[in-house]
Amino acid sequence: MAAIESPCILVCSMDMKTGYCFGCGRTRDEISAWLDMTPVQRREVMALLPARLETVERRPRRETRRTRMARERGQVI
């Protein structure tokens, strides 16, 4: 069985203003439906996530897996 691609970085907290998760940028409905989505649907949602994450009110205080991996690759998030 193949692994299901997921944007989850284990920072599961919702921005109450936007309704997006601070960690991955998905909505509660998207998170709960993730396993039932097709790979195409998941990729469509994941294409929206970078722009969504720019709109959240605050960032997590701890370094997330995403930022650590970007830092290690020398990228800026």
Backbone as CSV, one residue per row, in Angstrom:
resi,resn,N_x,N_y,N_z,CA_x,CA_y,CA_z,C_x,C_y,C_z
1,MET,0.846,-1.177,0.000,0.000,0.000,0.000,0.895,1.244,0.000
2,ALA,0.628,2.183,-0.866,1.421,3.401,-0.980,1.057,4.379,0.125
3,ALA,2.045,5.161,0.534,1.799,6.189,1.545,0.956,7.299,0.930
4,ILE,0.094,7.890,1.749,-0.751,8.992,1.294,0.001,10.294,1.523
5,GLU,0.150,11.061,0.464,0.822,12.346,0.541,0.016,13.283,1.431
6,SER,0.716,13.981,2.337,0.033,14.868,3.263,0.910,16.077,3.577
7,PRO,0.314,17.259,3.716,1.071,18.450,4.084,1.214,18.620,5.598
8,CYS,0.691,17.692,6.370,0.695,17.817,7.826,2.123,17.884,8.360
9,ILE,2.376,18.866,9.248,3.680,18.993,9.901,3.544,18.882,11.419
10,LEU,2.415,18.352,11.871,2.147,18.108,13.284,2.092,19.382,14.120
11,VAL,1.648,20.476,13.512,1.350,21.717,14.226,-0.142,21.910,14.034
12,CYS,-0.910,21.211,14.814,-2.354,21.145,14.588,-3.083,22.150,15.473
13,SER,-3.207,23.345,14.940,-3.893,24.416,15.642,-4.511,25.301,14.581
14,MET,-5.762,25.692,14.801,-6.495,26.444,13.784,-6.453,27.943,14.045
15,ASP,-6.254,28.713,12.980,-6.373,30.165,13.026,-7.861,30.471,12.965
16,MET,-8.399,31.034,14.013,-9.842,31.248,14.088,-10.339,32.284,13.077
17,LYS,-9.485,33.206,12.665,-9.903,34.227,11.705,-10.045,33.646,10.299
18,THR,-9.059,32.868,9.855,-9.078,32.339,8.486,-9.698,30.956,8.397
19,GLY,-9.643,30.201,9.489,-10.128,28.823,9.461,-9.108,27.840,8.948
20,TYR,-7.857,28.291,8.785,-6.788,27.422,8.289,-5.919,26.938,9.439
21,CYS,-5.383,25.741,9.286,-4.428,25.201,10.251,-3.128,25.996,10.151
22,PHE,-2.550,26.372,11.300,-1.287,27.096,11.310,-0.165,26.279,10.691
23,GLY,-0.226,24.974,10.830,0.849,24.118,10.343,0.783,23.817,8.862
24,CYS,-0.389,23.402,8.386,-0.475,22.936,6.995,-1.314,23.826,6.092
25,GLY,-2.193,24.637,6.652,-3.015,25.521,5.840,-4.349,24.942,5.397
26,ARG,-4.638,23.704,5.795,-5.920,23.109,5.407,-7.023,23.547,6.357
27,THR,-8.266,23.436,5.885,-9.432,23.687,6.729,-9.757,22.418,7.506
28,ARG,-10.618,22.538,8.504,-11.050,21.354,9.261,-11.717,20.331,8.340
29,ASP,-12.540,20.814,7.433,-13.223,19.899,6.503,-12.228,19.165,5.611
30,GLU,-11.221,19.870,5.131,-10.209,19.224,4.291,-9.408,18.198,5.073
31,ILE,-9.071,18.536,6.304,-8.317,17.597,7.143,-9.133,16.333,7.378
32,SER,-10.408,16.491,7.702,-11.232,15.313,8.001,-11.525,14.486,6.752
33,ALA,-11.552,15.109,5.587,-11.848,14.379,4.349,-10.596,13.881,3.633
34,TRP,-9.416,14.181,4.149,-8.163,13.920,3.455,-8.016,12.475,2.973
35,LEU,-8.313,11.524,3.820,-8.136,10.114,3.448,-9.122,9.660,2.381
36,ASP,-10.244,10.345,2.264,-11.246,9.989,1.257,-11.025,10.693,-0.080
37,MET,-10.138,11.685,-0.104,-9.876,12.413,-1.342,-9.030,11.573,-2.296
38,THR,-9.191,11.847,-3.573,-8.334,11.206,-4.572,-6.982,11.917,-4.560
39,PRO,-5.941,11.294,-5.115,-4.646,11.978,-5.197,-4.739,13.319,-5.942
40,VAL,-5.563,13.392,-6.958,-5.729,14.642,-7.711,-6.352,15.715,-6.812
41,GLN,-7.366,15.359,-6.047,-8.000,16.318,-5.137,-7.006,16.801,-4.087
42,ARG,-6.196,15.886,-3.554,-5.206,16.273,-2.551,-4.205,17.259,-3.139
43,ARG,-3.721,16.990,-4.355,-2.761,17.895,-4.994,-3.382,19.266,-5.268
44,GLU,-4.666,19.297,-5.611,-5.345,20.578,-5.838,-5.372,21.399,-4.550
45,VAL,-5.679,20.733,-3.434,-5.689,21.429,-2.142,-4.269,21.874,-1.797
46,MET,-3.286,20.999,-1.982,-1.908,21.340,-1.619,-1.382,22.517,-2.433
47,ALA,-1.862,22.703,-3.651,-1.442,23.847,-4.464,-1.911,25.169,-3.853
48,LEU,-2.981,25.134,-3.075,-3.530,26.335,-2.437,-2.834,26.697,-1.126
49,LEU,-2.147,25.749,-0.523,-1.657,25.920,0.844,-0.624,27.023,1.035
50,PRO,0.364,27.188,0.169,1.332,28.276,0.423,0.674,29.651,0.536
51,ALA,-0.258,29.950,-0.335,-0.948,31.252,-0.273,-1.787,31.355,0.992
52,ARG,-2.417,30.282,1.385,-3.223,30.296,2.609,-2.365,30.571,3.824
53,LEU,-1.203,29.918,3.896,-0.338,30.081,5.064,0.160,31.515,5.210
54,GLU,0.186,32.260,4.126,0.566,33.672,4.199,-0.506,34.514,4.883
55,THR,-1.725,34.004,4.980,-2.835,34.791,5.530,-3.133,34.509,6.991
56,VAL,-2.502,33.509,7.587,-2.802,33.209,8.995,-2.276,34.322,9.883
57,GLU,-2.944,34.540,10.996,-2.663,35.659,11.889,-1.320,35.564,12.606
58,ARG,-0.895,34.399,12.941,0.378,34.238,13.652,1.036,32.956,13.193
59,ARG,2.287,32.846,13.462,3.048,31.654,13.112,3.305,30.837,14.381
60,PRO,3.491,29.549,14.250,3.863,28.755,15.426,5.193,29.261,15.997
61,ARG,5.322,29.227,17.298,6.540,29.729,17.939,7.714,28.775,17.803
62,ARG,7.452,27.493,17.739,8.547,26.547,17.636,8.894,26.305,16.171
63,GLU,10.095,25.843,15.948,10.490,25.530,14.575,9.767,24.270,14.144
64,THR,9.110,24.332,13.023,8.372,23.192,12.512,9.273,22.355,11.620
65,ARG,8.822,21.166,11.319,9.569,20.289,10.430,9.779,20.955,9.072
66,ARG,8.759,21.649,8.585,8.861,22.327,7.290,9.962,23.385,7.319
67,THR,9.988,24.221,8.358,11.003,25.273,8.403,12.392,24.695,8.654
68,ARG,12.485,23.650,9.464,13.791,23.024,9.700,14.347,22.444,8.410
69,MET,13.499,21.740,7.656,13.965,21.135,6.407,14.358,22.216,5.396
70,ALA,13.597,23.313,5.337,13.933,24.418,4.434,15.257,25.058,4.864
71,ARG,15.420,25.251,6.169,16.657,25.827,6.679,17.831,24.944,6.321
72,GLU,17.679,23.640,6.478,18.759,22.717,6.164,19.091,22.695,4.669
73,ARG,18.106,22.979,3.832,18.327,23.047,2.380,18.793,24.434,1.949
74,GLY,18.806,25.386,2.890,19.225,26.732,2.572,18.146,27.567,1.902
75,GLN,16.876,27.156,2.050,15.769,27.887,1.458,15.156,28.808,2.499
76,VAL,14.432,29.806,2.032,13.714,30.716,2.914,12.229,30.445,2.773
77,ILE,11.553,30.304,3.912,10.094,30.107,3.890,9.440,31.369,4.363
